[in-house]
């Protein structure tokens, strides 16, 4: 297989490398404003404006760098064609966040900015997912908090989209030669580091051809951008090797699913973890935050697990949570407080990479803050027991119920949940429900033809796109 020649990393630049920067109110600010001259000096010929749709798809529009002056304030797009709006309300403007600039690892002539959506009055657009997360983060800031996340992203390398065979038979944390794509995975990680994304660990996961990357802790917006960029870079670099990189939640029914566990905590204005209270593993704030998530999780699940295939992963036996439980060092629980670290945080384990990371982060934060405001106690006591093995009577006694599923049931819960509509906005929820109801109907038609037709429909829909 061909590798990218001549060390691709030497031509990669982040905003810091490119312009230099200073810190102002916690944000990176370019020292020099003359982007056009810098593009010329670095021989950048094309600029990409990227943004994320309601369903989590990364999109872009490109233009010659030499017309930067005309494009610096954003570009109009047809929001209806991207699933944002009705045709008669289709105009949107996407403006670049200058702090997100990077040069493409595989093409140093091309630079990229992530964009925010605006309406025709140039106000933040209520249907833009990134704007939605920024809105909830601003609410947390008013309360004196910053939301820190550390996602873990899992995926499969597949030989091709036709036979859907994994690239190897490797097992958890295997080495070469059993981990056949360790060099490709390392290349992906090095590219991420070079473009400014904080990578903690990378390794082969438990399934054949399955991999995982853990990010460094960062503000939730920074890491949401990192997740979208990572998915894009991983898929692109895999395609250069004639390999499919899929984040489909459950491509193989008898193997581990691919999730996106999200570790999270709050810090105060001094950068101190407010969940860390001396002498206590679980302080009041952490317990109430978890209580808020457990209270709202039924209505959130369709957003966090948005495909028909998502619910094939949420089954017992593969460390994917099925029940609304929480506890210390318990990997069968929906919410796990790690037992091997002194840092006070928790891990939400149900999310998969098909989710819109901006909407998912917004909901998890909003639910936790609501729990803290109202001092919501979790619906069940913390447990160290294997929740999957408990008799139904014992789970009922502990107050542990099952997550909604499959997708149509989760959609019903979302449709009935006024709190989620309040957080995300009714229009976002209505559009999401319309598209996902149609997706469910299409799935049922395929399912009627048998299990093979059902899986082929999911492969056609999700394998390469998710």
N, C-alpha and C positions, 0 to 999 in steps of 0.2 A: 504494500500500500504506500501511496505517495504521502510524504510529509510536506508541510509548508517549508519551503527552502529558505536558506540564508538567515536563520534566526529571526523570526517575525517580531520578537520582543524589542529589538533595538530601535524600532521606529514607532513605538507606542508612546503616546503622551496623554497625561491627564491634564486637567485645567491647571494644576499646580506646575507641572512641567512646562506648560505652554505659555502661560502669562506671568506666572508668579502670583501670589495672592496674600491678602491680609485677612485677619479675623475682625468682623464687625458685628456685634450683637449675636455672636455665636454662628455667624454665617460666613462662608468664603466669599470674598469680594475681589474681583479682578483689579489689580493695580493699574493695568493699562486698558483703555477702552477701545483702542483701535484694532478691533478684531480683523478687519479686512486686510490690514497690513501684515498681521501675524499669519493669517491664512496664506498670504503670498510668500512670506518668509519660510514657512514650513511646507510649501508646495502643496497645499490643500486646495483641491479643485472642486470638490463637491461637498455640500452640507446636507445632512439628513436631520429633519425634525421628526422625532418619534413620539408617539402617544399611545395610550392603552384604551381599548373599547370597554363597554360595560361588561362584556363577557370575558375580558382579560386578554384579548388578542393584542399583540404589539403591531402597530401600523406605522407607516412613515411616508413622508413626502420629501423629495430631494430637489436641490436647485444648485446652480453654479455658484461657487463661493464669491465670484466677482460681483454678484448682485446682492451681496450681504446687506448693504445699506437699505435696499428696498424690502428686505425680508426680516430684518432684525426685530421688528415689532410684531412678527407673527405672520401667519398665512391662513386664509380662509379655506375651509373644507366643507364637503357635503356631508353633514352629520347623519342624514337619513340613510345614505348608502353604507354607513359604518355602524348602523344600528342604534345611534344615539337618539334620533328624532324622527318625527313624522315628516313626510315630504314637504308639506307646506310650512314647516318650521325647521328647515334643514341647515341653515347657515350656522357655522361655528368658526371660531378663531382659535388657533393654537399658537401660543407664544413660548419661546424657549426659556427654560431655566438655565441661566448661564453657568450655574455651578455644576451642571451635569455634563459638561463638554468632555468628549473623549475622541481619540483618533482610532479608527477601526484597525484591529490587530492584523487583519488579512489584506488591508488596502490603505496604506498611509496617506493616500490622496484624498481620503474621505473622513470628514469629521461628523460627530453626532451630538445633538442636544435632545434631552427629554423635555417635553412641552406640557404646559397646563392649558386647559380649555377655557375659553371666554365666550360670552354672548356678544350680540351686535352692539350692545352698550359698553362693551369692553369690561364687563364685570365678570368675576369668576363664574363659570358655568355650573349650574346645579347638577348636570348630568355627567360631569367629568369625574371619573373615579379618583384620580390623583387629587383633585380639588376637594373631594369628599373627605379623604384622609387628612388633608391639611386643615380642614374645618374642625375635625374632632381633635386633632393635635393642638389647635389653637385654644379649644375649650379646656384641654388639660393644662395648657400653659397658664391660663387664667387662674386655675386652681393651684398653680405652683409646681406643676409636674411636667417631666419629659418622659415620653414612652419609649423605652428601649426594647428592641427585639433582637433575637438571634435565630433566624430560620435555619432549618436543616432541609435540604432539597434532595430528593431521591429520583432516579431515572433509570431506564434500561437502554443499553446499546443493543440494537437489533440489526441483523445482517441486511435485511431489506424488507420493504413493506408488503411483499407478496407472500413469502413463507413465514414471516414473523418469528424467525428463530433467533434466540439470544446469541450473542457473539461468543460466549464461553460458558463453561460449567462451573465457574468460580463460586466460592462460598464467602462467608462473612470475613472481611479483612484479609483475603487471600493475597498472595504475592505472585509475581510472574514465575512460571508461564501460565499458571491457572487463571490469573487475572490478565487476560489477553490484551486489554486496552488501557493498561496502566499508564503508558506513555502518552496516549491521547488525553486521558484524564489529567495527567500532570500538565500537558500543554494548555489545556483549558484553564486550569487553576493558575498557571503562570500568567496567562493573558489577563485573567481577572485581577490578579495582584497589580499588574503593570498599568491597568486602566483605573486603579484606585479602589477596587473592591476588596474589603477585608475578608480574607479566607482563613479559617481556623484549621480545619482538617479535611482531607479527602481520602476516600478508601472504597474498596469493593464492598458492596452490601451483601445481604443474605441470599438474594436471588441470583440465578445465572445471568450474567451480563448486567447485573444491577450495580449502581454506583450511588455514592452520596457525597455531598459537599456541605460542610457546616460553615456558616459565616461568622465573622467577628461581631460582637455587640455594637449596635449603632442605633441612632434615632430611627423610628419606624419608617419614616419617609425615605431615608437614605437606604435602608435595607429593602424596602419595597422596590425602589429603583434597581437595587442590586439583583434582586430575584428576577425581574424582567430582563435585565441585561444579561444575566447568567444563562437564562433559558435560551436567549437569542444566540449568544456566543457558543454555547454547547451544541446547539442544533446545527449552526453554521459550520463549525469545525468538524463535527461528525460527518456532515454531508460531503465535506472535502475528502473524507476517507471512504466514501460510498457506504456509510453506515447511517442508520436512522437512530437518532436520539429521541426517545419518547418519554414524556412525563405522564402518560396515560396511567391512571391510578391502579388498574389491575389488568395488565395485558395477558397474564397467564393465571388461570383460575387456581392452579395447584402450587403457585409460588407466591412469595411475599409481594404485597402491593407496594406501590410507591407513594409515600406521603410527603407532607411538608410540615413537620413539627415546628411549632413557633414558641421558642423560649421568650419570656417577657417579664419586665418589671418596670417600676416607676422610680425616677430620681427626682430629688428636689432641686432648688435653685443652686445648691452647692455641689450638685452632682452626686449626692449621697443616695444610696438605695433605700427607699422608705420601707421596703419589706424586710430589711435587715434590722432586727431588734435584738439586742444583746440578751442571750440566755433563752431565746425562743426560736424554734424552727419555723413556727407559723404564728406570725403576729396578727393583730386584729385587722390591719389594713389589707394584708395578703388574703386573709380568710374572707373578708367582705368582697374583695375584688373577685375571688373565685366564686363566691356566692352569686354575684351579679352575672357572671358568665353562665353558670349552671341554670340560673333562672331564665335567661333569654336564649339558651342554646337551641331550643326547638325551632324557633323562628329564624335563627341564623344559619341552620345547617344547610339549607339549599344553596346559600351563598358560599359557604365554606366547602361544600362537596356538591358541585353543580352539574355533574354528568350522570347518566344512567350507570356508567361503569364505576363511578365512585362508590356505589353501594355494594359492589362485588368485593371491594377492599374491606369495607366495614363489616367483617364477619369474624367470628372467633377463630383463634388458632395461629394468627400471623402477626401478633403484637399490634393489631389495629383495634382501637377502642370501639366497643359496641354499646357500653353502658355509661350512664352519667354518674361516674364515681370519681373520687379524687383521693390522693394519698401520697405519702412520702415513699420514694423509690419503688413505686408500683407501676410497671409498664402495661398492666392490663386496664388501668384507669384512664379515663378521658383526660384528666388533668393530673400530671405527675410533678411533684416537688422533688427534684434530684436529691438523692441521699448522699452522694459522694462529693458534694461541694459545700463549702461554708457560705457561699453567696446565696442570698435569699431570692429565689425566682421560681417560676413554674413553667411547665411545658404543656401547651395545648397540642394534643396528639392526633386529632381526627382530621385536620385539614389536609387536603391533597393539592398538588401543583396545578390542577385544573382550575383552581379558584382564581378570582381576581384579587391579587395580593393587596391592592389598595383598599378595596371594600372589606376584605377579611380583617385587615389590621384595624380599620376604622371601627368595625363592629366589636372586635375583641376589646379594644380600648374603651369604647363607649359603654359596653356592658359592665366592664370592671369598675369604671368610674361611677356608674349608676349604683352598683353594689356598695361602693364605699360611701357614697352620699347617703344612702338609705340604710346602711349597716345591715346588709342582707346576709343572713347566715346560709351556708351551703345547704342544699336540699338533703344531703346525706352526711353522715359522719365520715371523717377520713378513714381509709382502710388500707391495710397492707396485704389483704387476702387477694387471691386470684379471683377477680370478679366473675370471669367467665365460668368458673367451676362452681360457683355458689348456686344452691338450689333456688328456685324462683321464690319460695317462701322466705328464704334468708335475705335475698335482695329486697323483697318488699318490706321486710322488717327494718332493713337499714335505710330505706327510702331511695333505693337505687333503681331507676327506670332505664329503658332503652332509648337510644337516639332514634329519631324518626327516620324512616326509610321504607321502601326505596324512594327514588326521586319524586314521584308524584305525591307521596305522603309528605315529604319534606316541603314541597311546593305548597301543599295545603296549609301547613304550619306557617309558612312565610306569609301567605295571603291573609291569614287571620291575625297576624302579629302587627299591631298598631305601633309598637315601640320601634321595630325595625324600620317601618315606613317613616317614622319620625326622624330616625338617625340618618338613613340613606336618602330620604326624600321619596314621596309617593311615586313620582314619575320614574325614578330608577327601578323601584320594585315592580311597577306595572309593566315596564318594558321587559324586565328580566322574566317575569311570570309569563308574558305572552310568548316570548321566544322559547322558554323552557317547556311550556305546555305543548307547543308544536313539536319540540324535540322528543318529548315523551310519547306523543301520538305516533311519530315516525318509528320510534323504537318498538312500540307494541306491534306495529305492522310487520316488522322484521322478526320479532319474537314468535309470531304466529306460525312462521315457516320452520321453526325448530331452533335448537341451540346453536348449530353451526351458522345458520343465517343470522341469528342474533349477534354472535361474536363477530362475524364478518361485517355486519352493520357498524358495530362499535369500532372495529379496526379502521374501516373506511372513514368514520367520523372523527376519531380521536387519535389514532396512532401517530400520525405525523403532525397534526394540528395542535395537539396538547403538548 
